[in-house]
Amino acid sequence: MNFKRNALLAVMGLVIAGGAVSTASADPVFHPRRAEVNERLAHQNDRIDRARMDGSISGAKARRLHAADRRVRMHERRYAFFHHGHISRAEQHRLNRQENRISHRIG
């Protein structure tokens, strides 16, 4: 009885460990173009929050800017989905242009 329980626990541990390894290796942000786009989105998110805190933009404008950033992130993820976790130079350029427009709206 004790042997069966230990064997079952060992198998369950291997299954859980295998799932964690496959999840970690499937992290798509290791591609340099995606990393650059995501880093810039994070930086812009911080800029929006700082501008809202110091009062240079209203809460409604901050929400609109955050929504625009979410759309850019959605496009980045969609591009990567169709290219096995990578984005092309043209897609990166398109995303950067979208981010530039949002950046100018931040102020």
N, C-alpha and C positions, 0 to 999 in steps of 0.2 A: 504494500500500500504506500509506504513511504517512498519507495523507488519510483512508482508511477507519478506521484506528486512532484518529485524532484525532476523527473524527465519532462513532465508537462511544463513546469516552470522554466526549465532550460530552453525548451522549444519556443515558448512564448517570448523569452528574453531575446532569442535569436531573431524572431520575427520582428519584434519591436526595434532591435538594433539595425536590422536590414532596412526597415522603413525609414529610420532616421538617416542612414547613409544615403539612400536614394533621394531623399528630400534635400539633403545638403548638397549633393552633387548636381541637382537640378536647378540650383539657384542661378537665374539667368543674368544677374547683374555683374558677372565677371567680365563681360565684354567691355572693352574700354570706351566705345562710343556710348553704350547704354549707361555706363558709370558716369561719364561726363554729363550726359543729359540729366540723370537723376540727381547728381550733385548740384547742378545748377538749379533744378527745381526746388531742392531743399533750401538752397541759399535764398532764392526768391521768396519762399514761404516765410523764412525768418525776416526778410526785409518787409514783407507785408505786415507781419505781426509787430515789428518795431515801429513802423509808420502808424499803425493803429494805436499803439500804446502812447506814442508821443503826440497824437492828435492831428497829424498832418493829413490823414485820410479818415473818412467816416466808416462806421461799422458796415454800412451797406456796400460801400466801395470795396472794403476788405473782403466781404463775402463774395462779391463778383470776381475779384482778382483770384481768390482761392478756387472758385469754380473754374476759372479759366486755366489755372494751373492743373486742376484735376483733369480737365479735358486734354491738356498736353500729355499728362502722364498716361491717360487712357490710350492716346494715339501711339505713344512710345511702346506700351505693352502690346498693342495690336500689331504694330510693325514687327516686334520681336517674335510674336507668336507665329507669324508666317515665315520667319527666317531662322527657326530653331534657336532662339535666344539672342540673335544678333540683329543689328539694324545697319542698313547701308549708309554710305556717305550722303546720298541724296536725302534719305529719310532724316539723318542727323541734321543736315542743313535746314530742312523744312521745320523740324522741331526747334532748332535754334532761332529761326526767324519768328516762330510763334512766341517763344520765350522773350525775344527782343521786344516784341509789341507789348507784352505784358509788363516787362521791365520799365518801359517808357511810361506806362500808365501808373506805375507805383509812385513815380515822382522823384 
